[in-house]
Amino acid sequence: MFRTPRVLAVVSRLEFLPGSISFFVVGLAWSISPPMSFFEVTISSILVFAIIVLSTIIGFQVNTIFDDDLDRRDDRKARLVQALADLGIGRLKLLIVIETAFGFVFVLLLSLYSGKPALLFMWLVGIFLAFAYSVPPLRLKSRSWLALTALFLSVCVLPLLFTFYTFASEFDPYFLVLLGGQALGAYSTILATEIRDYFEDKEYGIKSLTVRIGLVRVSFLSILLLATGGTLTGIAFFAKLSSIIQPALSVFLITIAIADLFVLRKLVALHSLSKAYEYSKNQRFVSQEIKRVANYSPQWVILVSQTSVFMSLILIVGKFLL
């Protein structure tokens, strides 16, 4: 009775969903301000949340289908492969069609309700990227820097911008700083996932960024992106809290620093292992260590993203309660 929901959860890669939900919370916190109609905020929030969750799930489900041959070569993804086999590719494709239809209806209602037709265009771009990233002949995930751009847009920029634009009544320059920080931070942890999949991608001929420029450079890039992203995010929150005359709340930015430092240590370890892999005579052992460490990348995504959620809740407190 409960097997189908469990299988659906696996093929939808729900372990990555908290990252997408975090962008909804961050975008909402940055865009709403008193006084606002509770009813209007609630209705729009429900629609935006449903659109972002559906779009994220669709992207991962499409990836599950078109990466199946590759995943079968990776013992760590045996559960994912078995879940797809149990559900059936045909049933999953039908589900994707239904989810896409619901997403279109939701975004159309939101566009009409908010009077912002650009939301429909943003959603169409996001859905296109969700399919183009995995589906041939485009299959952007195998096109190096195009994969980087597609992930920047679909994983972070569009969900965050979509939420902010829905509720914001005016331009906020601090939000652009936040957007850059969140995008860099998110992709730094995504690169760790690419590092985990490097060996299978290389064998299968997928020209991911990691395959194209190598483990050492990508692991260093992930360190640089997270450090820069965390700094920009901290600056944005500090500036925003200071602008609403609540600078004392900036003390909570220590949570972002602690989380980023923890993940940075893991990324530094990956960088060291990557250099060891290049010169090791026992590359098989080192590759297994790289996979073992990088296999925790979904948890790093959650850790980095949830500190921004926490600071967004602090921001809401500063706006509405103090």
C-alpha positions in Angstrom: 0.0 0.0 0.0 2.8 2.4 0.9 5.3 1.1 -1.6 4.4 3.5 -4.4 4.8 6.7 -2.4 8.2 5.5 -1.2 9.3 4.6 -4.7 8.1 8.0 -5.9 10.1 9.7 -3.2 13.3 7.9 -4.3 12.9 8.7 -8.1 12.1 12.3 -7.3 15.3 12.7 -5.3 13.5 14.4 -2.4 16.8 14.6 -0.5 17.6 17.7 -2.6 14.1 19.3 -2.1 15.0 21.2 1.1 17.5 23.3 -1.0 14.7 24.4 -3.4 12.3 25.1 -0.5 14.9 27.2 1.2 15.0 29.6 -1.8 11.2 30.0 -1.5 11.6 30.9 2.2 14.5 33.3 1.5 12.7 35.0 -1.4 9.6 35.4 0.7 11.4 36.9 3.6 13.2 39.4 1.4 10.2 40.5 -0.5 7.4 40.9 2.0 7.1 43.9 4.3 4.4 45.5 6.5 1.7 46.3 6.0 0.6 43.4 3.7 -2.7 41.5 3.4 -2.4 38.2 5.1 -4.9 36.6 2.7 -3.1 37.8 -0.4 0.3 36.6 1.0 -1.2 33.2 1.9 -2.8 32.6 -1.4 0.3 33.6 -3.4 2.6 31.7 -1.1 0.7 28.5 -1.6 0.8 28.8 -5.4 4.5 29.8 -5.4 5.5 27.0 -3.1 3.6 24.4 -5.2 5.1 25.7 -8.4 8.7 25.6 -7.1 8.3 22.1 -5.5 6.6 20.7 -8.7 9.3 22.2 -11.0 12.1 20.8 -8.8 10.6 17.3 -8.7 10.0 17.3 -12.4 13.7 18.2 -13.0 14.9 15.3 -10.9 12.4 12.8 -12.2 13.4 13.6 -15.8 17.1 13.2 -14.8 16.3 9.9 -13.1 14.8 8.6 -16.4 17.6 9.7 -18.7 20.5 8.9 -16.4 19.2 5.4 -15.8 21.8 3.7 -17.9 24.5 5.7 -16.2 23.1 5.0 -12.7 23.1 1.3 -13.3 26.9 1.4 -13.4 27.1 3.0 -9.9 26.5 0.7 -7.0 25.7 3.6 -4.7 22.6 4.3 -6.8 21.2 0.8 -6.7 18.2 2.0 -4.7 17.4 4.6 -7.3 17.7 2.2 -10.2 15.5 -0.3 -8.4 12.9 2.3 -7.6 12.7 3.3 -11.2 12.3 -0.3 -12.2 9.5 -0.8 -9.7 7.6 2.3 -10.8 8.2 1.9 -14.5 9.5 4.5 -16.9 6.2 4.8 -18.6 4.3 5.6 -15.4 6.9 8.1 -14.4 6.7 9.9 -17.8 2.9 10.1 -17.4 3.3 11.5 -13.9 5.7 14.1 -15.3 3.1 15.2 -17.9 0.5 15.5 -15.1 2.8 17.5 -12.8 3.8 19.8 -15.7 0.1 20.4 -16.4 -0.6 21.2 -12.8 2.4 23.5 -12.7 1.2 25.4 -15.8 -2.3 25.9 -14.2 -0.8 27.1 -10.9 1.6 29.6 -12.6 -1.2 30.8 -14.8 -3.5 31.4 -11.8 -0.6 33.2 -10.0 0.2 35.4 -13.0 -3.5 36.4 -13.2 -3.9 36.9 -9.5 -0.7 39.0 -9.1 -1.0 40.8 -12.4 2.6 39.8 -13.3 2.6 37.9 -16.6 6.4 37.7 -16.5 6.0 34.9 -13.9 4.7 32.6 -16.7 7.7 33.3 -18.8 10.1 32.6 -15.9 8.3 29.3 -15.3 8.6 28.3 -18.9 12.3 29.0 -18.9 12.7 26.9 -15.7 10.7 23.9 -17.1 12.7 24.1 -20.4 15.9 23.9 -18.5 14.6 21.1 -16.3 14.1 19.0 -19.5 17.1 20.3 -21.5 19.5 19.5 -18.8 18.9 15.7 -19.1 17.0 15.0 -22.3 18.9 14.4 -25.6 19.7 15.9 -28.0 20.5 19.0 -25.9 21.4 17.2 -22.7 23.1 20.2 -21.2 24.6 18.3 -18.3 27.2 16.9 -20.8 28.0 20.3 -22.2 30.4 21.6 -19.6 29.8 25.4 -19.1 26.3 25.2 -20.4 25.5 22.7 -17.7 26.9 25.2 -15.2 24.7 28.0 -16.6 21.6 25.8 -16.6 22.1 24.7 -13.0 22.8 28.3 -11.9 19.5 29.3 -13.4 17.2 26.4 -12.6 18.5 25.3 -9.2 18.8 28.7 -7.5 18.4 31.9 -9.5 14.9 31.3 -11.0 13.3 29.9 -7.8 14.6 32.7 -5.7 13.9 35.4 -8.3 10.4 33.9 -9.0 9.5 34.2 -5.3 10.9 37.6 -4.8 9.3 39.1 -7.9 5.9 37.6 -6.9 5.8 39.6 -3.7 8.2 42.5 -4.1 6.7 45.9 -4.8 10.0 47.7 -5.4 13.6 47.0 -6.5 16.0 46.0 -3.7 19.8 46.3 -4.6 20.7 44.2 -1.6 18.7 41.4 -3.0 21.0 41.2 -6.1 24.0 40.7 -3.7 22.0 37.9 -1.9 21.1 36.3 -5.3 24.7 36.1 -6.3 25.8 34.7 -3.0 23.0 32.1 -2.9 23.8 31.0 -6.5 27.5 30.6 -5.9 26.9 28.8 -2.6 24.4 26.4 -4.1 26.5 25.6 -7.1 29.6 24.9 -4.9 27.8 22.0 -3.3 26.4 20.9 -6.6 29.9 20.6 -7.9 30.6 18.2 -5.0 27.9 16.0 -6.5 29.6 16.2 -9.9 32.8 15.1 -8.2 31.0 12.1 -6.8 29.8 11.2 -10.3 33.1 12.0 -12.0 34.3 8.5 -12.6 31.0 7.2 -14.0 30.5 10.3 -16.1 34.0 10.0 -17.6 33.5 6.3 -18.4 30.1 7.0 -20.0 31.4 9.9 -22.1 29.4 12.7 -20.3 31.4 15.9 -20.7 30.4 17.5 -17.4 32.4 20.4 -16.1 34.3 18.1 -13.8 35.3 15.7 -16.6 36.3 18.6 -18.8 38.6 20.5 -16.4 39.5 17.7 -14.0 38.9 16.9 -10.3 41.6 19.1 -8.9 40.4 22.3 -10.6 36.7 21.6 -9.9 37.3 20.8 -6.2 39.3 24.1 -5.9 36.5 25.9 -7.8 33.9 24.6 -5.3 36.0 25.9 -2.4 36.2 29.3 -4.1 32.5 29.5 -4.9 31.4 28.6 -1.4 33.7 31.1 0.2 32.6 33.8 -2.1 29.0 32.9 -1.9 28.9 32.8 1.9 30.6 36.2 2.0 28.1 37.8 -0.4 25.2 36.2 1.5 26.5 37.5 4.8 27.1 41.0 3.4 23.5 41.1 2.0 21.9 40.0 5.3 24.0 42.4 7.3 23.1 45.3 4.9 19.4 44.4 5.0 19.2 44.1 8.7 21.1 47.3 9.2 18.7 49.1 6.8 15.7 48.2 8.9 17.5 49.5 12.0 18.1 46.0 13.5 21.9 45.6 13.1 22.1 43.7 16.4 20.3 40.8 14.7 23.4 40.4 12.5 25.0 38.4 15.3 23.1 35.4 14.1 25.2 35.5 10.9 27.6 33.3 12.8 25.4 30.4 11.8 26.2 30.9 8.2 29.9 31.2 9.0 29.9 27.9 11.0 28.0 26.0 8.4 30.1 27.2 5.5 33.3 26.5 7.4 32.2 22.9 8.1 31.4 22.4 4.4 34.6 24.1 3.4 36.6 21.6 5.4 34.9 18.8 3.5 35.6 20.5 0.2 39.2 21.0 1.1 39.4 17.3 1.9 38.0 16.5 -1.6 40.6 18.8 -3.1 43.4 17.0 -1.3 42.1 13.6 -2.4 41.8 14.9 -5.9 45.4 15.9 -6.0 46.3 12.5 -4.4 44.3 10.7 -7.2 46.4 12.3 -9.9 49.7 11.0 -8.5 48.6 7.9 -6.7 49.6 4.4 -7.9 46.5 3.0 -6.3 43.9 5.2 -7.9 41.1 2.8 -7.3 41.4 3.2 -3.5 41.6 7.0 -3.8 38.6 7.1 -6.1 36.6 5.2 -3.6 37.6 7.7 -0.9 36.6 10.6 -3.2 33.2 9.0 -3.7 32.8 8.3 0.0 33.4 11.9 1.0 31.4 13.4 -1.9 28.5 11.1 -1.2 27.6 13.4 1.7 27.0 16.4 -0.7 23.2 16.3 -0.4 23.6 16.9 3.4 26.0 19.8 2.6 23.4 21.3 0.3 20.8 21.2 3.2 23.3 22.6 5.7 24.3 25.6 3.6 20.7 26.3 2.5 19.1 26.0 5.9 21.3 28.6 7.5 20.0 31.1 4.9 16.5 30.0 5.9 17.3 30.7 9.5 18.6 34.1 8.7 15.5 34.8 6.6 13.3 34.0 9.6 15.5 36.4 11.7 14.9 39.0 8.9 11.1 38.5 9.2 11.3 39.0 12.9 13.2 42.2 12.3 10.6 43.4 9.8 7.4 42.6 11.6 8.0 42.1 15.3 10.7 44.6 16.3 
